[in-house]
Amino acid sequence: MFEFRDLFQWDRFITPTIIKSFYWLVIVLTVLFGISGIFSGLAAMAISPFGGFILVLSSIAGVIVGIVFSRFVAEFVLIVFRINEHLGAIRDQGGMR
């Protein structure tokens, strides 16, 4: 976990610590929007059964794509920070010679 004083120092990044919270927030929002789309599709079935069915299927597909994409973005951010840490370690090893 990070401390309050870490916000004012640039020795340690706080993004890898918080990225998991943002990931779960995006997952919850994606699922809520998906549920909203499913209910809208079910309501639209009263007017147009085929159109409502397509809306339900696209909402389910949107939830799946949203979850996969948010995981991809979160892992990409974490990889960028890990690369930075590894490059710093390589730099420190080169400076000790």
HUKAKA-V42894 format. One record per residue. PSI is psi in radians with two decimals (none if undefined). OMEGA is omega in radians with two decimals (* if undefined). D_FIRST is the distance of its C-alpha to the first C-alpha in whole Angstrom. Layout:
BEGIN
[[PSI OMEGA D_FIRST] [PSI OMEGA D_FIRST]]
END
This chain:
BEGIN
[[2.80 -3.14 0] [2.72 3.12 4] [2.93 -3.10 7] [-0.63 -3.11 10] [-0.32 3.08 12] [-0.38 3.13 10] [-0.41 -3.08 12] [0.02 3.11 15] [2.57 -3.09 15] [0.34 3.13 15] [-0.46 -3.06 15] [2.39 3.11 11] [2.48 3.11 11] [-0.20 -3.10 9] [-0.76 3.11 11] [-0.47 3.12 10] [-0.65 -3.05 7] [-0.26 -3.04 9] [-0.54 3.13 12] [-0.65 3.10 12] [-0.75 3.10 12] [-0.64 3.10 15] [-0.84 -3.13 16] [-0.57 3.07 17] [-0.74 3.11 18] [-0.68 3.11 21] [-0.81 -3.13 22] [-0.78 3.13 22] [-0.68 3.11 24] [-0.77 3.14 26] [-0.72 3.12 27] [-0.75 3.09 28] [-0.61 3.09 30] [-0.75 3.10 32] [-0.70 3.09 33] [-0.73 3.11 35] [-0.65 3.12 36] [-0.77 3.11 38] [-0.62 3.07 39] [-0.68 3.10 41] [-0.70 3.10 42] [-0.65 3.09 44] [-0.61 3.14 45] [-0.34 3.11 46] [-0.41 3.11 48] [-0.54 -3.14 51] [-0.87 -3.11 52] [1.82 -3.08 51] [-0.72 -3.13 51] [-0.77 3.12 50] [-0.72 3.10 48] [-0.69 3.12 46] [-0.72 3.10 45] [-0.69 3.11 44] [-0.70 3.09 42] [-0.80 3.14 40] [-0.70 3.13 40] [-0.53 3.08 38] [-0.74 3.10 36] [-0.76 3.11 35] [-0.65 3.11 35] [-0.66 3.09 33] [-0.78 -3.13 30] [-0.81 3.13 30] [-0.68 3.12 30] [-0.71 3.12 27] [-0.79 -3.14 25] [-0.77 -3.12 26] [-0.71 3.13 26] [-0.62 3.06 22] [-0.72 3.12 21] [-0.80 -3.13 23] [-0.75 3.13 21] [-0.76 3.12 18] [-0.63 3.11 19] [-0.77 3.12 21] [-0.77 3.13 18] [-0.64 3.12 15] [-0.70 3.12 19] [-0.73 3.12 19] [-0.61 3.08 16] [-0.67 3.08 17] [-0.74 3.11 20] [-0.75 3.12 19] [-0.73 -3.13 17] [-0.68 3.09 20] [-0.63 3.06 23] [-0.69 3.10 21] [-0.69 3.10 21] [-0.73 3.11 25] [-0.73 3.13 25] [-0.64 3.10 24] [-0.68 3.13 27] [-0.51 -3.12 29] [-0.29 -3.10 29] [-0.20 -3.08 30] [none * 33]]
END
